[in-house]
Amino acid sequence: MHVYHVYGPHENNDGIHRALREGMTSQTISKWNSRGGGALFPHLIKKVQRGSTDDWMDFGQSFAIHLSAETFKNDVRFPYSSDRIIAFNIERTVDLFAYIEEEGMGSEYTPGMFTDHLPSKQRLMEQYWNSRMTLADYLLHKPYKEAEYICFDYIPPYLIEGYINQKKWL
């Protein structure tokens, strides 16, 4: 099984070329892609993670992956072999993003415009964190409808294949 990291339609191909040379790191990932819901409010995820044995999960160094790249033109793929690819409930990320949208509205902001029906950011972050499981466990059980897959591992270049406009690039 392969997993994919996708690059946006308006990104140049430098990221793919760099990933093929250097491996997948926070420096070679797509600028278009997510680092996960835990990156939306770094101070809150650190509070929630406190005392966790999963302290290796650094959202600042993470990157999103997909199980398929059928709808994307530019991506890199690598074999799934890491227990450091974690699935999270994407609904919690969407809810957390509502707080980001509200805060970014500036003078158009009305308190509760997008969040009046939601739990607090702290509670949502706790729910997000508690939804975590390895990709293997998620694929076996699928406890929530949709997942956000985040890789917390360095992927060496020799494992990566790059595709530009859906054509393999080596």
Backbone as CSV, one residue per row, in Angstrom:
resi,resn,N_x,N_y,N_z,CA_x,CA_y,CA_z,C_x,C_y,C_z
1,MET,0.850,-1.182,0.000,0.000,0.000,0.000,0.892,1.242,0.000
2,HIS,0.549,2.200,-0.844,1.236,3.485,-0.881,0.339,4.562,-0.282
3,VAL,0.968,5.590,0.258,0.266,6.793,0.693,0.859,7.958,-0.088
4,TYR,0.128,9.079,-0.110,0.468,10.180,-0.991,0.501,11.495,-0.223
5,HIS,1.415,12.347,-0.635,1.428,13.737,-0.177,1.239,14.571,-1.432
6,VAL,0.228,15.416,-1.446,-0.124,16.135,-2.670,0.353,17.584,-2.627
7,TYR,0.620,18.094,-3.813,1.045,19.473,-3.997,-0.062,20.213,-4.732
8,GLY,-0.260,21.468,-4.378,-1.358,22.259,-4.916,-1.223,22.540,-6.396
9,PRO,-2.355,22.832,-7.023,-2.365,23.048,-8.469,-1.559,24.265,-8.916
10,HIS,-1.310,25.210,-8.027,-0.587,26.420,-8.411,0.835,26.467,-7.846
11,GLU,1.256,25.370,-7.214,2.627,25.308,-6.723,3.546,24.917,-7.876
12,ASN,4.765,25.465,-7.854,5.717,24.965,-8.843,6.192,23.589,-8.375
13,ASN,6.964,22.930,-9.153,7.340,21.549,-8.857,8.595,21.423,-8.002
14,ASP,9.094,22.549,-7.486,10.312,22.517,-6.674,10.162,21.622,-5.451
15,GLY,8.997,21.645,-4.818,8.774,20.822,-3.632,8.901,19.343,-3.933
16,ILE,8.344,18.922,-5.047,8.438,17.507,-5.428,9.895,17.148,-5.703
17,HIS,10.587,17.978,-6.472,11.996,17.710,-6.777,12.826,17.659,-5.500
18,ARG,12.546,18.578,-4.594,13.299,18.623,-3.331,13.003,17.397,-2.468
19,ALA,11.736,16.977,-2.410,11.386,15.776,-1.642,12.089,14.545,-2.218
20,LEU,12.190,14.481,-3.528,12.869,13.351,-4.164,14.370,13.345,-3.840
21,ARG,14.943,14.515,-3.631,16.368,14.618,-3.282,16.624,14.441,-1.788
22,GLU,15.749,15.069,-0.950,16.029,15.173,0.483,15.131,14.318,1.366
23,GLY,14.055,13.789,0.811,13.083,13.065,1.617,11.965,13.987,2.062
24,MET,10.982,13.431,2.711,9.844,14.219,3.193,10.151,14.756,4.577
25,THR,10.204,16.079,4.654,10.422,16.788,5.915,9.492,17.997,5.924
26,SER,9.504,18.724,7.010,8.692,19.941,7.074,9.183,20.987,6.075
27,GLN,10.391,20.826,5.555,10.950,21.769,4.579,10.581,21.417,3.139
28,THR,10.177,20.185,2.887,9.901,19.748,1.514,8.422,19.512,1.244
29,ILE,7.582,19.740,2.227,6.154,19.479,2.032,5.485,20.596,1.243
30,SER,4.307,20.287,0.775,3.500,21.243,0.028,3.116,22.420,0.914
31,LYS,3.137,23.597,0.351,2.667,24.796,1.079,1.140,24.816,1.109
32,TRP,0.545,24.021,0.269,-0.900,23.966,0.095,-1.556,22.989,1.065
33,ASN,-0.791,22.099,1.628,-1.339,21.010,2.409,-1.323,21.300,3.904
34,SER,-2.070,20.542,4.634,-2.259,20.727,6.073,-1.172,20.034,6.890
35,ARG,-0.997,20.539,8.100,-0.178,19.864,9.116,-1.076,19.264,10.189
36,GLY,-2.365,19.308,9.957,-3.303,18.701,10.887,-3.944,19.703,11.824
37,GLY,-5.058,19.285,12.415,-5.800,20.140,13.338,-4.987,20.563,14.544
38,GLY,-4.017,19.741,14.931,-3.168,20.077,16.066,-2.287,21.274,15.813
39,ALA,-2.096,21.636,14.545,-1.268,22.803,14.206,-2.065,24.104,14.223
40,LEU,-3.391,24.019,14.298,-4.216,25.228,14.263,-4.046,26.086,15.515
41,PHE,-3.938,25.436,16.649,-3.756,26.136,17.922,-2.631,25.438,18.680
42,PRO,-1.370,25.740,18.333,-0.225,25.020,18.916,-0.192,25.048,20.443
43,HIS,-0.580,26.173,21.041,-0.555,26.256,22.508,-1.566,25.295,23.136
44,LEU,-2.700,25.082,22.472,-3.712,24.161,23.011,-3.290,22.705,22.852
45,ILE,-2.708,22.361,21.705,-2.300,20.964,21.530,-1.190,20.619,22.509
46,LYS,-0.317,21.582,22.808,0.744,21.323,23.788,0.153,21.075,25.173
47,LYS,-0.893,21.816,25.522,-1.580,21.593,26.803,-2.197,20.198,26.858
48,VAL,-2.844,19.816,25.773,-3.521,18.524,25.714,-2.512,17.376,25.713
49,GLN,-1.385,17.569,25.038,-0.356,16.539,24.952,0.440,16.375,26.240
50,ARG,0.420,17.347,27.100,1.260,17.342,28.298,1.175,16.002,29.028
51,GLY,2.333,15.409,29.248,2.401,14.144,29.968,2.115,12.929,29.095
52,SER,1.881,13.149,27.823,1.570,12.044,26.929,2.828,11.288,26.531
53,THR,2.682,10.008,26.304,3.799,9.231,25.772,3.964,9.479,24.280
54,ASP,3.035,10.220,23.685,3.102,10.549,22.266,3.731,11.920,22.042
55,ASP,4.702,12.290,22.860,5.317,13.617,22.720,6.144,13.748,21.446
56,TRP,6.399,12.657,20.747,7.083,12.702,19.451,6.180,13.308,18.367
57,MET,4.924,13.484,18.645,3.980,14.023,17.666,4.092,15.550,17.642
58,ASP,5.002,16.042,16.820,5.246,17.473,16.683,4.529,17.967,15.425
59,PHE,3.443,18.685,15.617,2.645,19.152,14.485,3.413,20.153,13.622
60,GLY,4.397,20.822,14.185,5.221,21.727,13.407,6.115,21.000,12.410
61,GLN,6.341,19.731,12.628,7.179,18.916,11.751,6.361,17.887,10.963
62,SER,5.062,17.928,11.069,4.206,16.914,10.451,3.769,17.327,9.049
63,PHE,3.121,16.389,8.351,2.520,16.703,7.060,1.371,15.746,6.783
64,ALA,0.406,16.245,6.028,-0.775,15.457,5.695,-0.450,14.467,4.581
65,ILE,-1.085,13.321,4.661,-0.999,12.345,3.582,-2.417,11.952,3.189
66,HIS,-2.520,11.326,2.045,-3.803,10.842,1.529,-3.648,9.378,1.165
67,LEU,-4.756,8.664,1.160,-4.720,7.256,0.780,-4.802,7.081,-0.729
68,SER,-5.175,8.146,-1.430,-5.281,8.124,-2.883,-4.908,9.500,-3.402
69,ALA,-4.419,9.540,-4.631,-4.104,10.832,-5.248,-4.817,10.954,-6.583
70,GLU,-5.895,10.224,-6.742,-6.613,10.186,-8.019,-7.075,11.561,-8.492
71,THR,-7.479,12.414,-7.588,-8.016,13.718,-7.988,-6.950,14.810,-8.035
72,PHE,-5.700,14.453,-7.796,-4.615,15.428,-7.789,-3.656,15.136,-8.939
73,LYS,-2.989,16.167,-9.439,-2.051,15.994,-10.545,-0.610,15.842,-10.076
74,ASN,-0.266,16.507,-8.984,1.119,16.522,-8.525,1.212,15.960,-7.118
75,ASP,2.042,14.933,-6.962,2.154,14.309,-5.651,3.438,13.507,-5.561
76,VAL,3.738,13.098,-4.360,4.755,12.088,-4.128,4.062,10.939,-3.416
77,ARG,4.586,9.762,-3.646,4.025,8.611,-2.946,5.168,7.808,-2.356
78,PHE,4.835,7.093,-1.302,5.818,6.230,-0.657,5.069,5.086,0.001
79,PRO,5.755,3.965,0.210,5.078,2.823,0.821,4.696,3.143,2.265
80,TYR,3.504,2.731,2.621,3.056,2.894,4.006,3.761,1.844,4.847
81,SER,4.586,2.304,5.761,5.288,1.351,6.623,5.553,1.924,8.009
82,SER,4.986,3.058,8.290,5.289,3.748,9.537,4.124,3.679,10.514
83,ASP,4.427,3.426,11.767,3.393,3.528,12.798,3.284,4.970,13.284
84,ARG,3.963,5.873,12.594,3.887,7.298,12.912,3.022,8.060,11.915
85,ILE,2.160,7.348,11.226,1.093,7.971,10.455,-0.157,7.787,11.299
86,ILE,-0.716,8.906,11.708,-1.813,8.885,12.675,-3.082,9.428,12.020
87,ALA,-4.181,8.759,12.289,-5.496,9.211,11.827,-6.160,9.986,12.960
88,PHE,-6.784,11.099,12.592,-7.555,11.924,13.522,-8.935,12.132,12.920
89,ASN,-9.904,12.400,13.752,-11.256,12.699,13.287,-11.257,14.079,12.628
90,ILE,-11.471,14.097,11.331,-11.384,15.351,10.578,-12.512,16.331,10.945
91,GLU,-13.610,15.826,11.470,-14.704,16.721,11.890,-14.234,17.672,12.992
92,ARG,-13.352,17.206,13.870,-12.828,18.091,14.920,-11.941,19.171,14.297
93,THR,-11.185,18.836,13.243,-10.360,19.835,12.568,-11.245,20.897,11.936
94,VAL,-12.308,20.482,11.296,-13.242,21.419,10.673,-13.837,22.345,11.738
95,ASP,-14.225,21.779,12.877,-14.774,22.595,13.962,-13.734,23.582,14.497
96,LEU,-12.502,23.117,14.668,-11.438,24.010,15.130,-11.180,25.117,14.118
97,PHE,-11.267,24.783,12.839,-11.027,25.785,11.798,-12.100,26.878,11.836
98,ALA,-13.300,26.567,12.301,-14.341,27.594,12.432,-13.866,28.715,13.362
99,TYR,-13.125,28.369,14.410,-12.568,29.395,15.302,-11.522,30.246,14.575
100,ILE,-10.720,29.613,13.718,-9.721,30.350,12.931,-10.432,31.335,12.005
101,GLU,-11.470,30.879,11.328,-12.214,31.747,10.412,-12.815,32.927,11.149
102,GLU,-13.408,32.658,12.290,-14.013,33.737,13.077,-12.979,34.769,13.494
103,GLU,-11.832,34.279,13.969,-10.785,35.190,14.434,-10.188,35.998,13.291
104,GLY,-10.235,35.483,12.069,-9.671,36.180,10.927,-10.621,37.143,10.244
105,MET,-11.819,37.273,10.758,-12.826,38.115,10.119,-12.607,39.605,10.366
106,GLY,-11.810,39.957,11.354,-11.552,41.370,11.642,-12.810,42.111,12.060
107,SER,-13.062,43.269,11.433,-14.197,44.111,11.818,-15.541,43.483,11.443
108,GLU,-15.514,42.499,10.561,-16.760,41.815,10.191,-17.149,40.751,11.209
109,TYR,-16.312,40.555,12.195,-16.485,39.491,13.177,-17.646,39.776,14.132
110,THR,-18.459,38.791,14.285,-19.500,38.796,15.298,-19.239,37.583,16.180
111,PRO,-19.040,37.774,17.489,-18.749,36.621,18.351,-19.782,35.511,18.165
112,GLY,-19.265,34.306,17.969,-20.129,33.150,17.811,-20.678,32.953,16.410
113,MET,-20.242,33.763,15.464,-20.758,33.698,14.101,-20.690,32.276,13.532
114,PHE,-19.564,31.600,13.735,-19.393,30.238,13.237,-19.317,29.213,14.361
115,THR,-19.189,29.676,15.590,-18.849,28.754,16.676,-19.877,28.661,17.797
116,ASP,-20.986,29.369,17.685,-21.931,29.392,18.809,-22.471,28.009,19.151
117,HIS,-22.480,27.085,18.222,-22.995,25.736,18.463,-21.894,24.740,18.826
118,LEU,-20.643,25.223,18.905,-19.499,24.337,19.122,-19.020,24.368,20.566
119,PRO,-18.382,23.279,20.994,-17.689,23.321,22.290,-16.529,24.317,22.227
120,SER,-15.902,24.573,23.324,-14.758,25.489,23.362,-13.598,24.922,22.539
121,LYS,-12.661,25.806,22.177,-11.467,25.356,21.448,-10.727,24.291,22.248
122,GLN,-10.614,24.509,23.549,-9.915,23.549,24.422,-10.594,22.179,24.352
123,ARG,-11.901,22.154,24.464,-12.637,20.876,24.421,-12.515,20.210,23.046
124,LEU,-12.604,21.001,21.972,-12.440,20.441,20.629,-11.047,19.854,20.440
125,MET,-10.032,20.541,20.966,-8.665,20.029,20.848,-8.516,18.724,21.620
126,GLU,-9.151,18.637,22.774,-9.126,17.382,23.534,-9.793,16.259,22.734
127,GLN,-10.932,16.553,22.114,-11.615,15.558,21.299,-10.766,15.155,20.096
128,TYR,-10.123,16.128,19.471,-9.230,15.853,18.349,-8.115,14.912,18.790
129,TRP,-7.449,15.267,19.874,-6.332,14.470,20.386,-6.793,13.065,20.753
130,ASN,-7.931,12.950,21.393,-8.430,11.646,21.818,-8.908,10.771,20.653
131,SER,-9.079,11.367,19.479,-9.498,10.583,18.319,-8.309,9.918,17.625
132,ARG,-7.094,10.194,18.056,-5.904,9.702,17.366,-5.770,8.180,17.459
133,MET,-5.299,7.612,16.357,-4.954,6.197,16.295,-4.053,5.977,15.089
134,THR,-3.309,4.899,15.114,-2.446,4.627,13.973,-3.311,4.398,12.735
135,LEU,-2.720,4.619,11.596,-3.440,4.396,10.344,-3.909,2.952,10.258
136,ALA,-3.076,2.002,10.663,-3.465,0.581,10.625,-4.712,0.338,11.469
137,ASP,-4.758,0.891,12.673,-5.936,0.712,13.533,-7.170,1.380,12.926
138,TYR,-6.980,2.568,12.358,-8.118,3.247,11.744,-8.690,2.413,10.603
139,LEU,-7.837,1.891,9.749,-8.313,1.107,8.611,-9.037,-0.164,9.049
140,LEU,-8.664,-0.698,10.193,-9.341,-1.888,10.725,-10.711,-1.573,11.323
141,HIS,-10.806,-0.451,12.035,-12.006,-0.166,12.832,-12.876,0.970,12.310
142,LYS,-12.292,1.948,11.659,-12.986,3.142,11.158,-14.043,3.674,12.142
143,PRO,-13.601,4.151,13.297,-14.538,4.624,14.320,-15.218,5.947,13.998
144,TYR,-14.724,6.674,13.018,-15.380,7.895,12.578,-15.396,7.894,11.063
145,LYS,-16.342,8.651,10.523,-16.632,8.619,9.090,-15.437,9.018,8.224
146,GLU,-14.818,10.149,8.550,-13.682,10.630,7.763,-12.512,10.916,8.672
147,ALA,-11.331,10.638,8.142,-10.117,10.868,8.923,-9.202,11.844,8.210
148,GLU,-8.394,12.477,9.018,-7.284,13.300,8.555,-6.046,12.478,8.899
149,TYR,-5.192,12.220,7.922,-4.010,11.387,8.124,-2.781,12.277,8.173
150,ILE,-2.056,12.187,9.282,-0.895,13.040,9.500,0.326,12.157,9.730
151,CYS,1.395,12.462,8.990,2.648,11.718,9.125,3.597,12.507,10.018
152,PHE,4.123,11.840,11.020,5.064,12.448,11.962,6.450,11.821,11.804
153,ASP,6.751,11.346,10.619,7.984,10.620,10.383,8.739,11.209,9.205
154,TYR,10.043,11.106,9.235,10.869,11.451,8.081,10.783,10.284,7.099
155,ILE,10.559,10.610,5.834,10.513,9.585,4.797,11.755,9.777,3.925
156,PRO,12.654,8.803,3.896,13.882,8.967,3.124,13.617,9.005,1.618
157,PRO,14.479,9.702,0.875,14.233,9.882,-0.558,14.166,8.582,-1.352
158,TYR,14.887,7.562,-0.938,14.882,6.325,-1.718,13.522,5.614,-1.690
159,LEU,12.624,6.011,-0.802,11.283,5.424,-0.755,10.259,6.201,-1.578
160,ILE,10.644,7.383,-2.049,9.676,8.315,-2.640,9.689,8.247,-4.166
161,GLU,8.496,8.258,-4.732,8.312,8.417,-6.170,7.518,9.698,-6.367
162,GLY,7.912,10.509,-7.342,7.228,11.771,-7.596,6.441,11.729,-8.884
163,TYR,5.291,12.392,-8.871,4.433,12.459,-10.048,4.093,13.919,-10.317
164,ILE,4.376,14.357,-11.545,4.053,15.705,-11.960,3.089,15.572,-13.134
165,ASN,1.935,16.223,-13.013,0.873,16.078,-14.012,0.558,14.603,-14.257
166,GLN,0.538,13.854,-13.175,0.199,12.436,-13.142,1.174,11.560,-13.939
167,LYS,2.358,12.086,-14.232,3.383,11.313,-14.914,4.551,11.125,-13.950
168,LYS,5.034,9.908,-13.863,6.123,9.610,-12.931,7.367,10.406,-13.283
169,TRP,7.978,10.975,-12.260,9.208,11.725,-12.420,10.270,11.105,-11.532
170,LEU,11.416,10.825,-12.059,12.499,10.256,-11.240,13.696,11.169,-11.233
